Amino acid sequence: MKAFALAAFAVAMPMMAVGTAQAATPLPTDKAADLVLRQCVDHALGTGAIVGQNGAQLDAKGLAYQREPPPFLVQTQSTSMGKAEYAKSPSTEGEVWGVGYDGGGCMVVTAGTAVEPIEKAYAAYFGQPNMWRSERISGTGKGERLLQFGYSSTRTTRLVATISLRDDDGVSSVTIKRLSR
């Protein structure tokens, strides 16, 4: 009987990490966006996926795992990058979410906040020497600025990050795709 109870507890423990985690201390929005961006890069590199099994590690970083999307991100649930799972960073203003896809891609989405401090956080991260390289990108939408960066992590794997900044809407997003050569 004891063995059955212990087995049931061992099965239940990973499931406890699958729910929404307790909220960590809210960060300034630019710091929250930087935290989620770093997690998304780890997700795209395959070193720290946004999945329920990693709920405890995400909690330790200050992120709250969530299997289902918040209402404003429902359209991200299933895309050409795969099926999504979510991690939220508590912020002092607006919403900051990481969307990790089972195909290896990832998105950072911020909403309801000033874009300028977030843009500075992204510029600091992607401006690190000997890592990401600025790339040309064609086309922009009305009221939208697009930036693109590339990173070759190995001879066979390359990451491409496309940043969309929409000041008027208070929305920014970073889409990171993992490409194989």
Stockholm file with secondary structure:
# STOCKHOLM 1.0

chainA/1-181         MKAFALAAFAVAMPMMAVGTAQAATPLPTDKAADLVLRQCVDHALGTGAIVGQNGAQLDAKGLAYQREPPPFLVQTQSTSMGKAEYAKSPSTEGEVWGVGYDGGGCMVVTAGTAVEPIEKAYAAYFGQPNMWRSERISGTGKGERLLQFGYSSTRTTRLVATISLRDDDGVSSVTIKRLSR
#=GR chainA/1-181 SS CHHHHHHHHHHHHHHHTTSCCCCCCCBCHHHHHHHHHHHHHHHHHTSSCCSGGGHHHHHHHTCEEESSCCGGGGGGSEETTEEEEEEECCBSSSEEEEEEETTSCEEEEEESSCHHHHHHHHHHHHTCTTSCEEECCCCCCTTCEEEEEEEESSSSEEEEEEEEEETTTTEEEEEEEEEEC
#=GC SS_cons         CHHHHHHHHHHHHHHHTTSCCCCCCCBCHHHHHHHHHHHHHHHHHTSSCCSGGGHHHHHHHTCEEESSCCGGGGGGSEETTEEEEEEECCBSSSEEEEEEETTSCEEEEEESSCHHHHHHHHHHHHTCTTSCEEECCCCCCTTCEEEEEEEESSSSEEEEEEEEEETTTTEEEEEEEEEEC
//
